[in-house]
Amino acid sequence: MKIKTSDADSRKKFYTALYHTMIVPATFSDVTGESRGADGKVYKDNSNQYTIFSLWDTYRAAMPLSSIIHPERHSDMINTMINIAEQQGRLPVWHLWGNETDCMVGNPGIIAVADALVKNQPGFDRDRAYKALLATANDTARGGGYRDQYGYIPSDFMHESIAFDMEYAIADGAMARAAEAMGDTANVRKFTERSHSYRNYFDKTTGYVRGRMADGSWRTPFDPNSTTHRADDYCEGNAWQYTWLVPQDLDGLVELFGSKEATVAHLDSLFTTSSHLTGADVSPDISGLIGQYAHGNEPSHHTIYFYTMLGEPDKAADRIRQVLDEFYTVEPDGLAGNEDAGQMSAWYILSALGFYQVEPASGRYWFGSPIFDEAEIAVEKGKFTVKTINNSPENKYIRKVTLNGEPYDKMYIMHDDIVNGGELIFEMGPAK
């Protein structure tokens, strides 16, 4: 990538972030092409095998960014994940030096592989990939069996039940898109329906997701500001953050809130409420707070872009610029939270360019607020250039868009439009 800007600090932050996104995953293959598989056996592959897959973090922005800027390496990573699935029976959760740690919640490997499949990325076997996806999605371990029995994970059966189930629901949304790409209509229906399981936790009387027991009752007492690190119904978060963890089904969340206007009002309150946290053991991962929006941890990373999706792009621009300015600095402590294998920096890279992939395995990147005069990205078919006109701290709102010289009226751009090369121009303006 090449960027043009008069802001030296933003340039330094951008290229530091770009470096951070490439530290891991790390090459696991020896010079001979051999590597140790998840089953302990030694394999020799035609492609490089990778390790350190912090997928709960990186499926959100780091993996989509990788699919744009180095597709060959990204395909090798996908091949590694497929190999792991065939060796251990399911896609990786958090793989480290050939071992499954099962660290963190959900099935993030599904999201990463489904995303590559939906984007029709070359370099891996789609049938093998889909077989691995189905095997993982139908696995009953780690709470999956409870979802089959109850439709959700009862909070009296497992710690972090909400977090597990809601991350599984995101993976199900990705599975539905993968099934669609493979022409598997039965599984499109199955996984779309299952991706709505989070709705069981939504309490319309409070407007938050909260613990739900096997008998259907709510966990009490309830405090949306409460967090007990790795020992409550959430995972490194609280009800404020997890209520918005539905990138696969924003329309469904709007329906639960009652209207688009009510949803926007609730989203506004996320950023304006007190940042005070309560609980016996407050999670240190809840950091980078604006109200109860926590940029220092991954479950919040898509949430600002909901404003664009809800027809309020100026509100998205306000918060994106605030995060880019305040939570990323050129100092040694320049990140608002754990780098998490490049995810924190990948958010910066994509957001600084002006777009972010919210929905799992959609190939759709929603617009935010670009900060550079020009950015040139080397892609498969040449280069993709992002330019801004009249951009400044005051003129941070997108007022007009052209794509390859033609007027463009959508508030998102597709993956194919980026990797095929071209020119995206944002005309910026002041607040209305």
N, C-alpha and C positions, 0 to 999 in steps of 0.2 A: 504494500500500500504506500501511496505517496499523498501527503496532504499539504495544502497551502493555507497558512494562517499567520496573522501577525501576532498572535498570542503565544509567546514562548512557553508559558506554563502548560497550556493546552497541548502544544506539540510534544512536550516532554511527557506529559501524562499519557498521551495517546500511544507513543512508541514504547514507553515502559509497559503499558497495558498489553500491547501487542506481543512484546517479549514474554510477558507472564503467561499468555495463553498458549505458548509453545513449549513450556517446560515439561508438562505432562499432558497426555499419556507418554510414557517412556518406551523406547524400543526394548523389547524383551528377547528378540532373536539374537543368537550368537552370530559371529561372522560366517559360520558354516550354514546359516539358515535354520539351525535347530533351536528349539525352545521346549521348555517343560510345560506340558499341558495341565489342565485342571484336574486330571485323573492321575497325575504323577508320572505319566509316560512322556518320553521324548519324541517330539514330532519334527519333521522337516517340511517347511511350507515354502511355496513360491513367493509369498508376500511376507513382509515384516509383520511380526506379532508384537502386540503392545501390552503394557501393563500400567497399573495405577489408574483405574477407571473409577473416578469419584462421581459416579453417574447421577446420584441424587442432586448433585450440584450442577453438573455440566450439561445435562440434557436441555437445560433451559436456554442457554445462550452460547456456551463454549462449543458444544457440538454443532449447532446450526452455523456458527461462524466458521468452524473448521470445514464444513461442507461447501462453503463459498471459496475460502482462500487457499486451501490445499486439498482438493478432492481426492488426489491419489493416496495421500496419507490417510485421509478419512476413510476411504474404501478399505484400506488395510486394517484400520481399527474395527470397522464393521465385520470384516472377515474374521478378525480375532474373536469378536463377540460370538459369532456363529460357531466357531470352533469350540469356544468355551461351553456353549449350550450343548453341543454334541458330546462333550466330554463329561459335563457334570449334570446334564439333564435339564438345564434351564439357563437363560441368559444371565450375564453377570449382574450383581447388585453393586458391589464395591470390590473389585478384584485387585489384589495386591500380590505381585511376585508369584503368579500362578495359583493363588489361593483365594477362595471365596470367603470374604470376611462377613458378609451379610450385614455390614454396617449401614445404618439408616433404613428408611422405610420404603415400601412400595416396590414397583417393578420398573425402575428407570431404564434398564437395558431395553425393554420393549419400546420405549419412546425413542431412543436413539436409533435403533434398527428400523423401526417403522418409518421414522422420518426420512432415512436414506432410501427406503423402498418407495415411499410416496413421491419423493423427488426424482425417482428414476435414475438414481446415481449409478454410473457404470462401475464395474470392477468387482462385483460379487454376484453370487448365484441367488436370484430372487426366490426360487422355490425352496432352497435350503434356508434362506432367511425367514420365509413365511412359516416353514415348519418349526423353526426355533421359536418364532413369535407365538404360535399356537400352543406349543408345549409349555411355554412359560406362563402364558395367560391362563391356561387351564390347570396350572399347578395349585394344589390345595395347601401348601406349606405357608407358614408365616401369616396365618389368618385368612388365607384364601378360602378354606373350607367353611369358615363362618359366613362369608359373603354368600356362598352357595346356599347355605341353610337358612340364613336370616335376611339376606338381601343387603346386609351391612355387617360390620364387625361390632358386636356388642361391647360396650365399654366396661362391663363387669367381667369380661373374659380376657382382655389384653390391655397392657399399658400401651399408650400411644395409638389407641384404636382409631381415632378420628384421622390422625396423620397417615396411618397405614391405609385406611380405606380410601381417603381422598386422593392419595398418590396412586393407588390402584385404579381409581376412577379415571384419573388423567391418562394412565397407561391404556385403559379400556377405550378411551376416546381415540388414542393413537392406533389401537388395534382396529377400530372401526374404519379408520381412514386407510389402513393397510389392506384390510379385507376388501374395501371398495376398489383399491388399486389392483387387486388380484381378481376382481370379478366374483368375489365370494359373498353373495347377497345375504345368505343366511347368517353369516357371522357379522356382517354390517349391522343387522338388526340386533343380534345378541349383544354385541359389545357396546353399541350405542345405548341400549337399555341399561346395561350394567354400569356405564359411565355416569349414570344418574344416581348412583347409590348414595352419594354425599347428601342428597336431599333428605335422607332419613335423619340427619343430624341437625337440620335447620329448624330452629325454634322460632316460629313466626311471632310469638309473644315478646321475644327479646331482640330478634333480628340478628342472631348469631348462630353458628354451629356450636353444639355443646354435646357432652357425653350422653349417649343413649344406651339404656340397658336392654338385655335380651327380652324383657317383658314389655318393652316399649316406653318405659318411664324415663324421665330425665335425671341426670346426675345432679344432685343438690348437695351443698349450696353451689350457686353459680356466680362467678365473678369474671367478666371478660378480660380483665387486666391480669388475672392470675396465671402464673407459670411455675411449674416445679420441674426442674431440668431432668429430662428423660424419665420422668416418673408420673406423668399425668396423661390426659387423653390426647394431647398434642405432641409435637416433637420440635423442641427448640422454638416454641412459639406459644401463642395464646389464641383465644377466640377471635380477637380483633384481626389478626393476620390470617388465620385459617378460614375465616368466613369467605375470603376472596380467593381461595385456592381452587378455582374452578375454571382454568383457562379453556377447558374443553367444552364448557356449557354456560357461557355468559347469558344466553337467552333464558336458560332455565333458572339462573340466579335472579334475573330480572323478574321472572314470574313469581318466584318465592317472595321477593320484596314487595311485589304488587304492581309496580310500574317502573318505567325507565326513570321518571322523575324521582321516585322514592329511592331507587338504586343510586342515582347520582348524589342524592342528599346523604345517604349512608356512606358513600365513598368519600364525600367531603369531610364527614365527621371523623373518618379514619385519620386524616391528616391534621385535624384541628383539636382533637381531644387531648387530654393530658398524657404525657409520656410515662407517667408513673406506673411501675410494675409491682404487683403483689405476689405473694406465694412463699412457701417454706424455703425454696431453693431456686431463686430466680435464675433463669437460663442466661449464661453469659453471652450466648450467641445472639440474643435479641439486642442488636446494636444499630447504630446509624438511624436513630429514631426521628421521624417527623410525626408528631402525635404518636400513634401506634403503628404507623407504617415503619417497617424495620428493614432498611436497605442493607444492613450488615449481615443478613441471612437470606437464603434463597427463596423461601416460600413467598416472599413479597415481591420478587423481582419483576413479575409481569404486571403487577397491580396498577401502576400508574397508567399503563397503556390501555386499561379498561376505559379511561376517559375518552380516548380517541374512538374506541369501538362503540361507546355510548353516545357519540355525536358531540362530545365536548373536547375537541382537540386542543383548544387554548389552555384548558386546565391541565391537560397532559404536558404541554410545553412548559408551563410554570413550574411544575414539580420536577420534570426532567432536568431543566436547567439548574434548579436548586440542588439536585443530587449531583449532577456533573461538577458543579462549582464547590459544594461544601463537603461532599463525602469522598472526593478524590483530590488529593493534593500532591505536590512534588516533594513533600517531606518524607522522612523514613517511615513515619506512621501514616502514610498517605491513603490508606484504605479504611473504610468504616467498619470492616468486619474481616473474617477469615478469607483469604484469597480463594480457598476451596478449589485448587487445581485449575485456576484460570477463569472460573465463572464470574468472579467479581469484576475482573478486568474485561471479560468478553461483553458484559453489560455495558461498560463504558465505550468500548469500540463500536458496537452496533448503535448505541444511543447517540454517540457523537456523530455518526454518519447520518442519523435521522430516522432509523427504523429498527424494529425489534419483532422477532417471531414470538407471538403470544401462544397461539393454539398449537397443541402437540401434533406433529406430523401433518401440518397443513400446507407448508411451503409458502405461507403468507406472512409478510413482515409489515406491521402497522407503523404508520408514521408518527413521529414525535416532534423533535426540534433539533435539526442539524446545527452544528456549531462551526464548521469549517467553510472557508471560501470555496475550496475544491478538495475533493478526495478521489484518487484514482486507484482502483482495485484491479489487480491482475486476475483474470478469470479464465475459464476453460477456452473461451472463444475470443480472446483478445483482452479488452479492458472495459470495465464499467466505471463511469465517472459520475460523481455526485457534485453538483454545483449549487451554490446559493447566491441569490441576488438580494441586496439591501439587508444583509444579515448583521445584527448587532445585539448587545444585551437587551436593548429595548425592542428591537424588531426580531423577536424570537418566535413569532407565530407564522405558520405556513398559510399563505394567502392564495397561492397559485402554484400549480405543478404542471410540468411538461415532461413527457417521456419520449425520447428519440424525436424531439421536435414537434410532437403532437400534444394538444391539450389533454390532460389526464385528470379525471374527476374522482378517482378512487382515493381512499385514505390508507391504502396499503399497496405494496408491490409484491409480485410473485417471485419465487426463487428462480424460475426459468428466465424471467426478465433480467435478473442480475447476472446470472452465470453465462447467458448468451451474449453479454456485452451490450453497451449502449450508453445513453446519457440521461440522467435524471436531474432536472433543474427545479429547485425550490425557490419561489419568490416569497421573501419574508416581509412581514409588516408589523406595525405596532398593535397594541390592544385596540379592540373595537370600542 
